[in-house]
Each structure stands twice: as structure tokens, then as C-alpha cells.
């Protein structure tokens, strides 16, 4: 009887989490198909003025895609508990993907992004810095066997990973495009895509602590 009472309240939360993950996967899938995969064809028309920096861009996209795809598996408790060794290897691959993406993003920030405006280069660099730091803290936490801290930093890391999807979504909105040129709106969108989601995440994480 006691077991039934403890399980029932958790069901709505489990369904809510499932729906949330479903929405995020569909939302990210559109980004992958429309904005990311075309670059792997190495078509100069797709790259446009970025053709000269195609390899850093490919590294940036590859790292982002890998982290985006691997992230949900890291949070899947059933998968983690059943395949702990695979979970650890996927975690290493996730961190490697972010490292590759960060190095590539830094290269792009101070070349093609700087050619647009220094504010855009700075916004992109700070996003890369936040991406690296959150992943590094998740790694340090698990190495020190601080499991709860590791989980929290992984959540923060994935929120920053998802910033690329949010940025593309915001940048394509007609109401946002009407606000001005890319120099006027791009840097702000770069900050908004991760700072606000990370703030909301932090509030939720701290609120749920006992």
C-alpha cells in the first residue's frame, strides 16, 4: 500500500518529463534537418561567405550535433542504470564533442564573426566559454564522485548546448528580423539564447533542493 502511494504522485511528473523531452527532440530535429545537415554536403553555395572557414564550421556543427544527440541518453536513468559502461563512454564522447565545438567556435568567433562586428564575436566567444565551463564542471564533479553536482552541471551543459537551436529559431522569426540588421540583433540573440534559459534552469535547480 505504501509503495502504491509513493508511486502514484510521480506518474504525472514522469509523463510531463516525457512530453518535454519529446518536444525538445522534435524542436531540435527541425534544426538538424534544416540548418545543420546541409553543411555536410560541402557545397560552396550552402556555405556562402563562410566557405573559407568551412572546416572550423564543420567542426562546430559536428560537435554541436553530437552533444545535442548524446545529451538525452545521459539523462535517461533507465539506460544509464542498465548500461553504465556505455553511459560513461557516451559521456566522454559528449565532452569531446563539446571540446571540438568550443575550439571551432573560438576560431569562428575571431575570424568570420569578427568580420561582422566585434560584439557578435564576443557573444559567440562567451557562448563557447559557457559551453566549455559547464561541461568541464560536470566532468570535474563526476571525477570527484559528486554525483548530484555532476547531474546539475550536466543539465546546465545541455541547456547551453541547446542554445544553438534556440538562436536559430529566434533568428528566423519575422518579428525578430524586423527589429534591425543582424549586427543590431545578432549579438543580443546570442546572449538571450543561453543566458535566460540558464537562469531559468538555475532557479528550478535551486528551488527543488531540499
C-alpha positions as CSV (number, residue, x, y, z in Angstrom):
1,X,0.0,0.0,0.0
2,X,2.8,2.4,0.9
3,X,4.6,1.5,-2.3
4,X,1.4,2.5,-4.3
5,X,1.1,5.8,-2.5
6,X,4.7,6.8,-3.3
7,X,4.5,5.8,-7.0
8,X,1.2,7.5,-8.0
9,X,2.3,11.1,-7.4
10,X,5.4,10.6,-9.6
11,X,3.4,9.5,-12.7
12,X,2.2,13.0,-13.7
13,X,5.8,14.2,-13.3
14,X,7.1,11.3,-15.4
15,X,4.6,12.0,-18.2
16,X,5.4,15.7,-18.1
17,X,9.1,15.0,-18.5
18,X,8.4,12.6,-21.3
19,X,6.3,15.2,-23.1
20,X,9.0,17.8,-22.5
21,X,11.8,15.6,-24.0
22,X,9.5,14.7,-26.9
23,X,9.0,18.4,-27.7
24,X,12.7,19.2,-27.4
25,X,13.7,16.3,-29.7
26,X,11.1,17.4,-32.4
27,X,12.2,21.0,-32.0
28,X,15.9,20.1,-32.3
29,X,15.2,17.7,-35.2
30,X,13.9,20.5,-37.3
31,X,17.1,22.5,-36.6
32,X,19.3,19.5,-37.5
33,X,17.5,18.8,-40.8
34,X,17.1,22.4,-42.0
35,X,20.1,24.2,-40.6
36,X,22.9,21.7,-39.8
37,X,22.9,18.7,-42.2
38,X,23.1,20.7,-45.4
39,X,26.6,21.8,-44.4
40,X,27.9,18.3,-44.5
41,X,27.4,18.3,-48.3
42,X,30.4,20.7,-48.6
43,X,28.5,22.7,-51.2
44,X,30.0,26.1,-51.6
45,X,26.6,27.6,-52.3
46,X,25.4,26.5,-48.8
47,X,28.4,28.0,-47.1
48,X,28.4,31.2,-49.0
49,X,30.9,33.7,-47.5
50,X,31.9,31.1,-44.8
51,X,33.5,28.8,-47.5
52,X,37.0,29.9,-46.5
53,X,36.3,28.7,-42.9
54,X,34.4,25.6,-43.8
55,X,36.4,23.2,-41.7
56,X,36.0,25.1,-38.4
57,X,32.4,25.5,-39.2
58,X,32.1,21.7,-39.9
59,X,33.8,21.1,-36.5
60,X,31.5,23.5,-34.8
61,X,28.4,21.8,-36.3
62,X,29.7,18.3,-35.7
63,X,30.5,19.0,-32.1
64,X,27.1,20.6,-31.5
65,X,25.1,17.8,-33.2
66,X,26.9,15.1,-31.3
67,X,26.3,16.8,-28.0
68,X,22.7,17.5,-28.9
69,X,22.1,13.8,-29.8
70,X,24.0,12.3,-26.9
71,X,22.6,14.6,-24.2
72,X,19.2,12.8,-23.8
73,X,20.8,9.4,-23.3
74,X,22.9,10.9,-20.5
75,X,19.7,11.9,-18.6
76,X,17.9,8.7,-19.3
77,X,18.0,6.9,-15.9
78,X,16.9,3.5,-17.2
79,X,19.5,3.5,-19.9
80,X,22.2,4.8,-17.5
81,X,21.5,2.2,-14.8
82,X,21.3,-0.7,-17.3
83,X,24.3,0.2,-19.5
84,X,26.6,2.1,-17.1
85,X,29.7,1.4,-19.1
86,X,28.1,2.7,-22.3
87,X,26.8,5.7,-20.4
88,X,30.4,6.5,-19.4
89,X,31.7,6.2,-22.9
90,X,28.9,8.3,-24.3
91,X,29.7,10.9,-21.6
92,X,33.3,11.0,-22.8
93,X,32.1,11.4,-26.4
94,X,29.8,14.2,-25.2
95,X,32.7,16.0,-23.6
96,X,34.9,15.5,-26.6
97,X,32.2,16.9,-28.9
98,X,31.9,20.0,-26.8
99,X,35.7,20.4,-26.8
100,X,35.8,20.2,-30.6
101,X,32.8,22.6,-30.9
102,X,34.3,25.1,-28.5
103,X,37.7,25.2,-30.3
104,X,35.9,25.6,-33.6
105,X,33.6,28.3,-32.2
106,X,36.5,30.2,-30.9
107,X,38.2,30.1,-34.3
108,X,35.0,31.3,-36.0
109,X,34.4,34.0,-33.4
110,X,37.7,35.8,-34.1
111,X,37.6,35.4,-37.9
112,X,34.2,35.4,-39.6
113,X,32.2,36.7,-36.6
114,X,34.7,39.5,-36.0
115,X,34.4,40.5,-39.7
116,X,30.7,41.2,-39.0
117,X,31.2,43.1,-35.7
118,X,33.2,42.7,-32.5
119,X,30.0,42.4,-30.4
120,X,29.0,39.4,-32.4
121,X,32.4,37.8,-32.0
122,X,32.3,38.5,-28.2
123,X,28.8,37.0,-27.9
124,X,29.9,33.9,-29.8
125,X,33.1,33.5,-27.7
126,X,31.2,33.8,-24.4
127,X,28.7,31.2,-25.5
128,X,31.6,28.9,-26.3
129,X,33.2,29.7,-22.9
130,X,29.9,28.9,-21.1
131,X,29.6,25.7,-23.1
132,X,33.1,24.5,-22.2
133,X,32.9,25.6,-18.5
134,X,29.6,23.8,-17.8
135,X,30.8,20.6,-19.4
136,X,34.2,20.9,-17.6
137,X,32.4,21.3,-14.2
138,X,30.3,18.2,-15.0
139,X,33.5,16.2,-15.7
140,X,35.3,17.5,-12.5
141,X,32.2,16.7,-10.4
142,X,32.0,13.1,-11.5
143,X,35.7,12.6,-11.2
144,X,35.4,13.7,-7.5
145,X,32.3,11.4,-7.2
146,X,30.0,14.2,-6.5
147,X,27.0,12.6,-8.3
148,X,24.4,15.3,-7.6
149,X,26.7,18.1,-8.6
150,X,27.5,16.2,-11.8
151,X,23.8,15.8,-12.7
152,X,23.2,19.5,-12.1
153,X,26.2,20.6,-14.2
154,X,25.1,18.2,-17.0
155,X,21.7,19.8,-17.0
156,X,23.4,23.3,-17.3
157,X,25.7,22.0,-20.0
158,X,22.8,20.7,-22.1
159,X,20.9,23.9,-21.7
160,X,23.9,25.7,-23.2
161,X,24.2,23.1,-25.9
162,X,20.5,23.8,-26.8
163,X,21.3,27.5,-27.2
164,X,22.3,26.8,-30.9
165,X,18.8,25.6,-31.6
166,X,17.1,28.5,-29.7
167,X,19.3,31.0,-31.5
168,X,18.4,29.6,-35.0
169,X,14.7,29.6,-34.0
170,X,14.8,33.2,-32.8
171,X,16.8,34.5,-35.7
172,X,14.3,33.1,-38.2
173,X,11.3,34.8,-36.6
174,X,9.9,37.5,-38.8
175,X,9.1,39.7,-35.8
176,X,12.8,39.5,-34.7
177,X,14.1,40.1,-38.3
178,X,12.1,43.3,-38.4
179,X,14.0,44.7,-35.4
180,X,17.0,45.7,-37.4
181,X,20.2,44.4,-39.1
182,X,22.0,41.3,-38.0
183,X,24.6,43.5,-36.3
184,X,21.9,45.1,-34.3
185,X,20.0,41.9,-33.3
186,X,22.5,39.0,-33.7
187,X,24.7,39.7,-30.6
188,X,21.7,40.2,-28.4
189,X,20.1,36.9,-29.6
190,X,23.5,35.2,-29.0
191,X,23.2,36.2,-25.3
192,X,19.5,35.6,-25.0
193,X,19.7,32.1,-26.4
194,X,21.7,30.8,-23.4
195,X,21.7,33.3,-20.5
196,X,17.9,33.4,-20.0
197,X,17.4,29.6,-20.3
198,X,20.4,29.0,-17.9
199,X,18.9,31.5,-15.4
200,X,15.5,29.7,-15.5
201,X,17.3,26.3,-15.1
202,X,19.3,27.6,-12.1
203,X,16.1,28.8,-10.4
204,X,14.5,25.4,-10.9
205,X,17.5,23.5,-9.7
206,X,17.8,25.6,-6.5
207,X,14.0,25.6,-5.9
208,X,13.9,21.8,-6.0
209,X,16.7,21.4,-3.4
210,X,15.7,20.2,0.0
